Amino acid sequence: MTPQISSKYNWRKLTPDDGHYFFGYYDRNPWNGDITRHLVMKAPQIQRLPARGERAEIGLIDLEGHYEPLVTTRAWCHQQGCMELFLKHRPDCFIFNDYEESEDRLVARIYQLGKGVVGRYELPVYAISPDGKWAVSLNFSRIPRRGYSYADAVLSEDIHPADPDADGLWRINLETGEIKLIVSYRTMMERHPYAYSLPGQHIWMNHAIINSDSTRVLWLFRQCAESCKREHIKWKTFLYTSSKEGDDAECVLSECQWQQFISHQIWGRTPNEILVDADWTGNGHSAVVFDESRRPFIAQELSKSHGGMAHMIFSPDGTKILADSYPDANQNQILTLLDVATGACELLGTFHHEPVPGWETRCDLHPRWSPDNRYVTVDSTNDGSRGIYILDLK
């Protein structure tokens, strides 16, 4: 018997029961322009990391649950999919990351509805700006957490980039395809608060996100001992921000503020506001915001939340926050709705997720809003298979 998600809210499974469906991360919009179709991935399996050459399917699903398969990709993972996103300047197109076998490298392909693949960008895409004009990219082969990279992006043997001036955070002009390195690894290392700790450490970056007015980007710089690079990774985290030109890159949260206190981050309601699930009191994780441009650092608690680590994201109108959870002792994950004005925390649903063999293939809820504040979608294995569930808040 499928566990009940909520006695109050009418959740329904949007995707079919003939396989494993999901979207990916919580920091991006899966909907087309008129909010009638939702991007979907169909995974061939959910028990292990993808193998080299293993393909996943990309498709669209409408609000009635009609699924249309469109194309496949070799660049996917169980946590973030293939970074599939609609293009704002070409509303009948979406992009997705893929592996170009003839060139042995990752690219981002452009898929036009009704026509198929019609072009590509020369680097894989990590995030797209809200204005739709630019994207950021990074080197997936440096990420030792393979659940957040791709099988064909073989893990680099170099603990530091071979040329730290030629690798780092890239900006892609989505209209022209022009590529520019805006923050190099050398710059990140030079502006690292504990630069003396870097020798002998494998370094990488991921979780790049662009702010609300498309002027700034944040990302995580991470490091771990060489001996931990391939398994049992224990990493240190440093949150960096920069303008889209890369001219003011700076570490705004160091490891001493992050470790065991924060699990996730995202931009907030204003161009400099960042939202984190911080446990800086020692009494549980809460929804906390700070202005990344302000010195000295000052944080504000918006809600006590549910007390645990969470993927948090503001509603498009800035009045609410979605906050999910990791599994409890009964393998249940909850989704809550936080009221920004009052701090109130309301339970939207409880999802039962049976454990999987590897942590990197787990199914997090990764809650996502529709741009009109109406729909919430999550990825869940509540009925035993992975699927996308939808809630209409209207």
N, C-alpha and C positions, 0 to 999 in steps of 0.2 A: 504494500500500500504506500502510495506517495505521501510523504509528510506534508501536512498543511503549512503553508507559508504564513498566512495571517487570517485571523477571524474577522478582522476589520476591513482590510484592504483587498481588492480584487486583483491579485496577481494572476497572470496567465503566461503560459509558455508560448513564445512567439514562433519558435523554430520547430521543424518536423522532428519526428521520433526515429528517423532512419539513420542517425549518425550523431557525430559530436560537432556541435556548432558553438561558436563564440565570436566575440568581436575583438577583445583585447583590453587595452589600458583605459584608465579612468580619466586621463587628462586630455581627451580629444572628443570631437563631435562625430558620431557615426552616421548622422542623418544627411539626406540630400537637401537641396535648398527649400523645397516646400514641405518637408517633414512627412513625406509619404513612404519613403523607402530607407531602409537601414542596412548598412554594410555588414556582411557576415563572412566568417571563415568556417569552412568545414574541414576538420582535422581527420586524418586517416586513423589516428590512435591517440589515446591520452595517458598511456601507461609509461612512456619513456620519452627522453629527448628525441627530437627529429634526427634522422640519419642523413648523411650526405646523399643528395639526390632525391630525397623523399619530398613529395609534393603535397600541398594542401590546396583546397579549392576556395575561391573567392566568389561571392555572389551577393545578391540583394534580396531582401525580404520586405513585403509590404505589411501594413497594419492588420491585414486579415490572415497573415501567416503564409502567404504564397511565396515560395522561395524560387529564385532563378539563378542557377549556376552560370558563371561567366568566364572565368579564367583560372589558371593554377599558378602557383609560385613555389620556388624552392627556398625562399628566404622568409621563414616564419618560425615562431616559437609559441609556446603555450601561454605565456604571460602577456605578450604584446602583439600577437598576430604578425602581420607583415606591414604594419604602420599604414594600413589602407585608409585613405581620406579623400573626400571630394575636393575638387579644385574650385575655388570661388570664382576665378576669372573665366573658367570653362565649366559651367554648371552641369553639363552632360558628361563630364569626365571625372574619374577618380584616379589617384595614383596608388601604387603599391610597390613594395620592395621585391626584388627578384635577383636571382643569380644568373649572370651571363656566362654560360659555360665556355663559349668560344674565346672569351677574354679572361676567364678565371677571376671575375670580380663582381661585386654587387652593384646594381643600378636601381633606379626607380622608374617603373614603366607607367605610361599614361594609357588608361583604358577609356575609350569613348563608347557610351551606350549605343547599341545598334551597329557599331562598326568593329569593335575589338581594340587591340593594342595599336595605337597610332603614333607613339613616340616614346621618348624616355629622357630622364635626367641622368647625368653621368655619375652621380653619387646616390647612394640610398638616402632616403629621407627619414629624419627622426621626428620632426614636428613642423607644422605649418603655421604661419602667423595668422591671427584672426582676420586681418584685412586681405588675406589670400595672395599677397604679393611675393612673399619669400618664405624659405624653409631653412632649417638647419640640418646638418649631417655630421656624423662622426664615424670613427673607425671601429666597426663592430668586431673586428678580429682582435682587439685589445681587451674585450670584456671577458673575464674568466668565469663569470656567472653565466653559464651557457644557456640557461633558461631565459636569458634576456638578450641573446645573440642568435646567430644562425649557424646551422651545421656546416654550410659551405664557407662561412667566414672563419676559417681555421684559426684557432688561438695562436697568437704571435708568441714566438720563443723569446723575443726581446722584452726584458722587464721595463725598459724605457724605449720610446720610439727610436729607431735607428737615426733619424734626423728630426729632433724635436722642433725644428723651425718649419718643418714641412708637414706636420700632422697636428690635429687638434679639432677645433670647432669650425665648421665650414658653413657659409651662407650661400644659398642657391636662389637666384632670381627666377621665380616660377614663370615669368613671362618670356624671358630671353634665354634661360638656361645657364646664364653666367654663374661661375663658381668663384668664391673668394674665401681664403682662409682668414678668419677674423680674430681668432685667439689661438695661438700655438701652444703646444705643450711646454715649450720653453718659457713662455709668458706665465703659464699657470704655475710652473715650478718656481720661477723667480718671485712670484707673489704669494707663494704658499706660506702660511704662518709658521710652520715648522719645517722649513726647507731642509734642515739638517737631518730630518728623519727619512729623506727620500732615497739615499743610496741603498742598493740592495732590495728595494721595494718594487714590485710590479705595480705600475700605475695605469689607470684608465679613466675614462669619463663616460657617463650615460645619464639618462633621465633629463634630457634637455627639454625645456618648456618655454614658450614665448608668451609675453605678458598681454594684458587686455587691450592695449592700444598699439601693439605690434612694434614697439620701440626697443624692448629689452628681452634678454634671454637669461634663463637660469639653467644650471646643470650641476651634477654632482661629480666632483673629482674624488677618485677613490684609490686607495693603495693597500697592498697586503704583502706579507713576506713571500719571497719566491717559493718557499716550501709549501705555501698554502694556495698556490696559484691554480692548481687543478682540482683540488677537492678540500672539503672542510674549510672553505674560505672564511677567514676572519679579517674583515677589512676595516679601514678607517675612512670616514666620510668628511668631505669639505664642500660646503655649498658655495658656488661661485655665481656671480651675476655680471652682466656686461650689457652695454648698448649693442644695437645691431651692427654697429661699425667695429665693435671690439676694442674701442679706445680706452675704456675705463674698467677693464676686467679686474675683479676683486673677490677675495674670499670673504663672504659676509657671515657665515656660520662655520666655526671650526669644529674639529673632532670633539673637543671637550664640551661643546654645547650640543653635540649630536648624539654621541654614543650612548645607547640605552635610554635616551630621552626622546628621540624622534625616529619615526619610521618612514614618513612620507612628507612631501612638500608640493606646493602648487602656487601659482600666482593667485592673487586675490582680486578685490573689486576695483582697485585703483592701480595705476601703472607701476607703483613701487611697493605695493602691499604683497606679502607672501604669507600663505596659510600653512601651518605645520600642526601635526598632532603631538604636541610637546608634553612631556611629563617632567617639567622643571620644578614641580612642587614635591614630587615623590609620592603623590596621592593618586596617580592615574593620569592617563593621557587625556588632554583636553584640546579644544580647538583654539589655537593661539595665532595671532597675526602680528607682524612687525613690518616696519618700513625699512626696506633694505638700503635706502639712501641716507638714513638718519644715523648720526653719531652723537652721543653714545647710543648703543643698541638698547631699544626699549620695546618690550613686548606687551600685548594686551590679550587677555583671555576673553573669548566670546561665549564659550559654552563649556561646561564640564564634560559634555559628550557622554559616552557610555563607559569611559574609563580605560578602554583598551586601545591598542594600536589600530590605526584606521587609514584607509584611503579617503581623503576628504576633498570635497569640491563644492564651491559656491554655486547656487542657482544662477542662471543668467541675469536675473534681476537683483541679485546680491542679498536677498532677504533670508535665504535658507542655506543650509549646508547638508549634503549627504555624507554619512560616515558609516563605512562598513566595519567588519571585524575579521580577525583570524579565527580559526576553529576553537571552540571551547572543549572541555573534557568529553562532551557528548558529540563532538564533531559537528556542532551547529555554528553557523556564521550569521550574524545579524546585520540588518541595515537599519540605520536610524536617520531621522530628519531633525536637524538642529535649527532652532529659531534664533536668528542673529540678534534680534531686538531683546528677547527675554532670556536666551540661553537654554530654553526648554529643549528636552531631548525626547523625541517620540519614536517608538518602535514601528517601523514600516513592515518588517517581515523577518522571519527566521528560516534559514535555508540549511538543510542537512547535506553535508558533503562527506561522503565516505573517504577515508585516507587513500592516497595513491602511493605507489612505490617510491617515487622521488619527490622531494620538496619542490624542485623546479618545474614539475608538471602539475602542481596543485591547481585548483580552480578558485581564484579569488573572485569576489563579486564585482569589483571594479565598477562602481556605480557611475552612470552617465546620464546627464540631462539632455532633453531636446532643447533647441534654442528658444522655444516659446514657453519654457518652464512647465510644460504640460506632462511630458512622459519621462519616466525613469526606466532605463534598461540595465540589467545586470547579467553576468555570466554565472551559471550555476549548474551543479550536478544533483539537484534536489531529487530528481526521479531516477538517478543512476547513470544517465547519459548527460553529457555536457550540452547545455542549450542556453538560449537567450530568453530571459523573462522580462515582461513589460508591465508597468503600472501606470495607469492613467490617473493623474491627480486632479483632473478637472471635475 
